[in-house]
């Protein structure tokens, strides 16, 4: 259990201003907003509430820093990232506690996120020196083709709440590629990003390369930056409706865009699956971050022969998970991020139950302070239940039975989303056929976690486009230039 003195000291150490051009400053007009502890509703801290003008000043700083940063040796950019990796790992406990306080996830989950977040810095430290091009003889002879890759230029990020990992997944490749940036953290969890900006300054990121503007007016503040002809790239992690609005704005200046949007992940268990492994995987895929993950398994399609036993075992395991404030010992399930989130989860469960679903476990909010919702398993979920189509974003597992492979694949694909699917089977043929037919950017085959900094993370359909991490991740921050050379 963390002690209140330690929490206070940590919160006091986090800068609360806007980070622009290498220094901390107040918002114009001195506006502030409160950051809440979702497990109690208490205010943790107040941070600067930027105006649209502040965001444009942050872009000015990014634009001014861009030429020198692009000209910095790749090795030097890589070394900065390497130091950032090491320092973040050293400070795991501080960053984990900070995330738990402002986001609610249990400390063990928060530590895992710090490790995951730091790995993006290590991965892109290595990638910074592998940016290459190509040289070729033109097919007709005579001419030569030179293809080079250069930093795209100033970028705008608005990441969500895996508060650190969603940041490092964008900041890592931008630094490696030589891009400067303006980052707007989520208003619900800005402290982790402010602490990260401090850490990046300490390890040598030069003034103006990373600028951070916290605000409650996300749309108003980002709009003038997106409309500014000096911005070159927009990378967004968040919901599909906001992503669509940003794509429309970005179209005006034909910006390079990456979108990591919503999901509706199917978790499919075939009759030849290892049931123990499937239940283990289901716990990870469903309960990581209390179900508040774009990759969260949203619906469980289980072969009819296994469905009752799968639901029973899942309910048994979820019932054993301790719910509470993330800082407490053995807590496995924290609160949801805010009151509104809990209202939405409750509405989706109530809708399913009203249409005939049966709660095997939970199915209700928990009393007391904070935004807690009971881990829930629903069976007999009818096809028209909203939670099979909409992201639940909470600890709720609807189980639906299927009879044939075709039926399972059709159900898995029956959504406008396409981020990730989980498939459990022991048959190689079936595994490959199903992986090929599933319309998602990622598949977890006999495993409930796909996130890996060395792999390309991203979706298809309305889950977005662009990839973060892997060999592909840095491409989002590079432009290709082709030089046609005539030899005499
Ligand atoms: P949201 O889209 O409402 O908010 C996300 C972020 O967008 C916040 O930082 C918010 O300040 C900002 N924002 C809101 N309106 C904006 C605007 N008009 N202009 C610019 N920025 C704006 O999303 P939410 O409901 O808080 O988050 C959950 C969603 O995020 C889910 O759909 C989840 O799947 C998705 N998500 C996706 C990924 C991924 O990698 N694909 C990762 C995490 C979360």
Boltz pocket constraint, residues with backbone or C-beta under 6 A from the ligand:
constraints:
  - pocket:
      binder: B
      contacts: [[A, 158], [A, 159], [A, 160], [A, 161], [A, 162], [A, 184], [A, 185], [A, 186], [A, 187], [A, 215], [A, 218], [A, 219], [A, 220], [A, 222], [A, 237], [A, 238], [A, 239], [A, 240], [A, 242], [A, 243], [A, 245], [A, 246], [A, 259], [A, 260], [A, 261], [A, 262], [A, 263], [A, 293], [A, 294], [A, 295], [A, 391], [A, 419], [A, 459], [A, 463]]
      max_distance: 6.0
